[in-house]
Amino acid sequence: MIEYFIHKNNIGTPWDDFVKSHPRGNSFQMSLFYEFYSETSEFRPFYCVAKDRNTKKILGGFLFVIQRKGKRIPDRFFRRSLIVGGPLIPTNGERILDGLLKVYADFTMHKAIYSEIRNLHSWSHQIDVFLRNGFKYEAHLNYQIPLTNRDVEASFSKSKRRQIRKATANGAKIIENPDLEQVNHFYIILADLYRTKINKPLPDWHFFESFYKNVVQKGQGKYLLVHYDGKIVGGIMLPIYQHKMVYEWYVAGLDHEYKQAYPSVMATWAGIKYAIDNQFTGFDFMGAGVPSHSYGVREFKSKFGGRILNYGRFTNSHYKVFHWFIKMFLKLFSKNA
């Protein structure tokens, strides 16, 4: 018999052993991320877990977070549940997946306006399980760079190789172990980028501070910053997993102000080079937009020679009217910002 639970406390080692042994294990499902989210102001983490009733062995599950921005209207209505890199189930584990999604929906439907599963792998063989549990599939692209047995830099576009050489010659350097004050300079650059160009919500400073204290300082993540002309001019935030994958979570640079340093290019290259130098098997760009929409970030990422993927995302509207309102607000915000 299988039992399904929502855990509100950190499971710790038993959960990590399960994630590490799973072929689809990833940074975002580790218990360390439970600790990281717990110390942010916007996110509250939970586990949805399937166990064997007799042996108590973990058979499947996922870590999810409920995000709420509560200081402004309509931000106080912006409650969503995010599952990044999960669920983790056995091969041919459709019945377990179905049970997990049902328990998850019962718990989440009164706590979030909608749910979003950000896939890091294909679910083509189990897509019907998600559909009958109220999820809709949406195409969403990504780039990954395999790092084994290939000359990675040779696969970059000529323009990117030239920009890296010029930035290095002009004195741009990478800070590999920045202090928290330097990370805050990167956050200011990132927040300005999201406010003026990307026009999407960005977690507050506590999120990035908690990542530094709970992930970076425990060796499971990195901030790599671009230093030029006595200033922090760009950087990248990287969860890292088991010498397997390095994930680009956030990246930004003062590209207009410091053109000769190519901050965004250098930050991206710093992340890829870190993965190469430390013998990781892949670098994941964590998203390249919707296929039907033009997206400048996708064009930028494509120049680093990765393979394009379309694992997509699953969304489930728990309150359809509010979810529609949120999407319309974000579109309006994006147009008018």
C-alpha positions in Angstrom: 0.0 0.0 0.0 1.1 3.6 -0.7 0.5 6.5 1.5 0.6 10.2 0.4 1.6 13.1 2.6 2.1 16.8 2.6 5.1 17.5 4.8 5.4 21.0 6.2 8.7 20.4 7.9 12.1 19.6 6.3 12.5 15.9 5.7 16.3 16.2 5.4 18.6 13.2 4.8 16.0 10.6 3.8 14.7 12.9 1.1 18.1 13.8 -0.1 19.1 10.2 -0.4 16.0 9.6 -2.5 16.7 12.7 -4.8 20.4 11.8 -5.3 19.5 8.2 -6.3 16.8 9.4 -8.8 18.0 9.8 -12.4 16.0 13.1 -12.6 17.3 14.5 -9.3 18.3 18.1 -9.4 19.2 21.1 -7.2 15.7 22.4 -6.8 14.4 19.3 -5.2 17.2 19.0 -2.5 16.3 19.6 1.2 18.9 22.4 1.1 16.4 24.4 -1.0 13.7 23.8 1.6 16.0 25.6 4.1 16.8 28.3 1.6 13.2 29.1 0.8 12.3 29.0 4.5 14.4 32.0 5.1 12.9 34.1 2.3 10.1 36.6 2.8 8.0 35.5 -0.2 8.2 31.7 -0.3 7.0 28.9 1.9 8.2 25.3 1.0 6.5 22.0 1.3 7.0 18.4 0.3 4.4 16.1 -1.4 5.6 12.6 -0.8 4.5 9.0 -1.6 5.8 6.3 0.8 5.4 2.5 1.2 3.0 2.1 4.1 5.0 -0.9 5.5 8.6 0.0 4.9 8.2 3.8 5.0 10.5 4.0 2.0 10.0 7.1 -0.2 8.6 6.1 -3.6 8.1 9.4 -5.2 7.4 13.1 -4.6 8.4 16.7 -5.0 9.4 19.8 -3.2 7.1 22.8 -4.0 6.9 26.4 -2.8 4.0 28.8 -2.5 5.0 32.3 -3.4 3.1 35.3 -2.2 3.9 39.0 -2.7 1.9 40.8 -0.1 2.8 44.5 0.2 0.9 46.0 -2.7 -2.4 45.5 -4.5 -2.7 43.5 -6.6 0.4 41.7 -5.4 -1.5 40.4 -2.4 -3.5 38.3 -4.8 -0.4 37.0 -6.5 -0.2 33.6 -4.9 1.2 30.8 -7.0 2.7 27.3 -6.3 5.9 26.4 -8.1 7.4 22.9 -8.7 10.8 23.2 -10.3 12.5 20.0 -11.5 9.8 17.6 -10.2 8.0 15.4 -9.6 10.3 12.5 -9.1 8.7 9.1 -9.6 9.7 5.6 -10.5 9.9 4.3 -14.0 6.3 3.4 -15.0 5.2 5.2 -11.9 2.0 6.7 -13.4 -0.2 5.5 -10.5 2.2 7.2 -7.9 2.2 10.4 -10.0 -1.6 10.4 -10.1 -1.8 10.0 -6.3 0.8 12.7 -5.7 -1.0 15.2 -8.0 -4.4 14.5 -6.3 -3.0 15.1 -2.8 -1.1 18.1 -4.0 -4.2 19.7 -5.6 -6.3 19.1 -2.4 -3.7 20.9 -0.4 -2.9 23.7 -2.8 -6.2 24.7 -4.3 -7.1 27.0 -1.3 -3.6 28.4 -0.9 -2.6 29.4 -4.5 -4.3 31.0 -7.5 -2.5 28.7 -9.8 0.3 26.0 -10.0 3.2 25.8 -12.4 5.5 22.9 -13.0 8.7 23.9 -14.6 10.0 20.8 -16.3 13.7 19.9 -16.6 12.9 16.6 -18.4 10.4 15.3 -20.9 7.0 14.1 -19.6 5.7 12.9 -23.0 4.9 9.4 -21.8 3.0 10.6 -18.7 1.3 13.7 -20.0 -2.2 12.2 -19.8 -1.7 11.9 -16.0 -1.2 15.6 -15.7 -4.1 16.4 -18.0 -6.6 14.4 -16.1 -5.5 16.1 -12.9 -6.3 19.6 -14.3 -3.0 20.6 -15.7 -2.5 22.1 -19.1 0.7 21.7 -21.1 2.4 24.8 -22.5 5.4 24.7 -24.8 8.4 26.4 -23.4 11.9 26.3 -24.8 15.3 25.8 -23.1 19.0 25.4 -24.0 21.4 23.0 -22.4 25.1 22.6 -23.1 26.5 19.0 -22.8 30.0 19.4 -21.4 31.5 15.9 -21.9 33.9 15.1 -24.8 33.5 18.4 -26.7 35.3 21.7 -27.3 32.6 23.9 -25.7 34.0 27.3 -26.5 34.5 26.3 -30.2 30.7 25.9 -30.4 30.1 29.5 -29.4 29.3 32.0 -32.2 32.2 34.0 -33.5 30.8 37.1 -32.1 30.6 35.6 -28.6 34.2 34.3 -28.7 35.4 37.7 -29.9 33.4 39.6 -27.2 35.0 37.3 -24.5 38.5 38.0 -25.8 37.9 41.8 -26.0 36.3 42.0 -22.5 39.2 40.0 -21.0 41.8 42.2 -22.9 40.0 45.3 -21.6 40.4 44.3 -18.0 37.0 42.6 -17.2 37.6 40.0 -14.4 35.5 37.4 -12.7 35.1 37.4 -8.9 34.6 33.8 -8.0 33.9 34.1 -4.3 32.2 37.4 -3.7 31.1 38.7 -0.3 27.5 39.5 0.5 27.9 43.2 -0.2 29.2 42.5 -3.7 26.3 40.2 -4.2 24.0 43.0 -3.3 25.6 45.2 -6.0 24.7 42.4 -8.5 21.1 42.3 -7.1 20.7 46.1 -7.7 21.7 45.6 -11.3 19.3 42.6 -11.6 16.4 44.5 -10.0 16.9 47.4 -12.4 16.9 45.1 -15.4 13.7 43.4 -14.3 12.0 46.8 -13.6 13.0 48.6 -16.8 13.4 45.8 -19.5 12.1 42.4 -18.5 9.1 43.8 -16.7 8.4 40.7 -14.6 8.2 40.2 -10.8 11.6 39.6 -9.2 12.0 38.1 -5.7 13.2 40.7 -3.1 16.7 40.9 -1.7 16.0 38.3 1.1 15.7 35.6 -1.6 19.2 36.3 -2.9 20.7 36.8 0.6 19.2 33.5 1.7 20.6 31.7 -1.4 24.1 33.1 -0.4 23.8 32.0 3.2 22.0 28.6 2.8 23.2 27.4 -0.6 26.4 29.1 -1.7 28.1 28.9 1.7 27.2 25.2 1.8 28.9 24.5 -1.5 25.7 23.9 -3.5 25.6 27.2 -5.4 27.7 30.0 -6.8 27.6 33.7 -7.4 30.1 34.7 -10.1 30.4 38.5 -10.6 31.9 40.6 -13.3 34.3 43.3 -12.1 35.4 46.2 -14.3 36.7 49.7 -13.7 36.5 49.2 -10.0 32.9 48.2 -10.0 30.6 45.2 -10.1 29.0 45.4 -13.6 27.3 42.0 -13.9 26.9 38.6 -12.5 25.2 35.2 -12.5 23.5 33.1 -9.8 24.1 29.3 -10.1 22.6 26.4 -8.3 24.9 23.4 -8.8 24.1 19.7 -8.5 26.3 16.7 -7.8 28.9 17.4 -10.4 26.2 16.8 -12.9 24.5 20.1 -13.8 25.0 23.8 -13.3 21.9 25.9 -13.6 21.7 29.5 -14.7 19.0 31.0 -12.5 19.6 34.7 -12.8 22.0 36.7 -14.8 22.4 40.4 -15.5 24.9 43.0 -16.7 25.3 46.7 -17.3 25.8 46.1 -21.0 24.9 49.6 -22.1 27.0 51.4 -19.6 30.1 49.2 -20.0 30.0 48.0 -23.5 33.7 47.3 -23.7 33.3 44.8 -20.8 30.4 42.8 -22.3 29.1 42.1 -18.7 26.2 39.7 -19.6 28.4 37.7 -22.0 31.2 37.5 -19.4 28.8 36.4 -16.7 27.3 33.7 -18.8 30.8 32.5 -19.9 31.9 32.5 -16.3 29.1 30.1 -15.4 29.8 27.8 -18.3 33.6 27.9 -17.6 32.9 27.1 -13.9 31.0 24.0 -15.0 33.8 22.9 -17.4 36.6 23.5 -14.9 34.8 21.6 -12.2 33.9 18.7 -14.5 30.1 19.0 -14.5 28.4 17.2 -17.3 26.1 20.0 -18.4 25.0 23.6 -18.2 21.3 24.4 -18.1 20.1 27.9 -19.2 16.8 27.4 -17.4 14.4 28.7 -20.0 14.3 30.3 -23.5 10.7 31.5 -23.8 7.6 30.4 -25.6 8.3 29.2 -29.2 5.6 31.3 -30.8 6.9 34.6 -29.3 10.1 36.4 -30.3 12.5 36.6 -27.3 15.8 38.4 -27.3 17.1 36.4 -24.4 16.6 33.2 -26.5 18.7 34.7 -29.3 21.4 35.6 -26.8 21.5 32.1 -25.3 21.5 30.4 -28.7 25.0 32.0 -29.4 26.6 29.7 -26.7 26.2 26.5 -28.7 23.7 24.6 -26.6 21.0 22.2 -27.8 17.5 23.6 -27.9 14.9 21.6 -25.9 11.1 21.9 -25.4 10.1 20.1 -22.2 7.4 22.7 -21.6 5.6 23.6 -18.5 2.3 22.4 -16.8 -0.1 25.0 -15.3 -3.2 24.4 -13.3 -5.6 27.3 -12.5 -7.2 26.8 -9.1 -9.0 30.1 -9.4 -9.5 30.8 -13.0 -10.8 34.4 -12.7 -7.9 35.5 -10.5 -5.4 33.6 -12.7 -6.8 35.5 -15.7 -6.6 38.8 -13.8 -2.9 38.1 -12.9 -2.0 37.3 -16.5 -3.8 40.4 -17.8 -2.1 42.6 -15.1 1.4 41.3 -16.0 0.7 41.9 -19.7 -0.4 45.4 -19.0 2.5 46.0 -16.6 4.9 44.7 -19.3 3.5 47.1 -21.9 3.4 50.2 -19.7 6.6 49.8 -17.8 
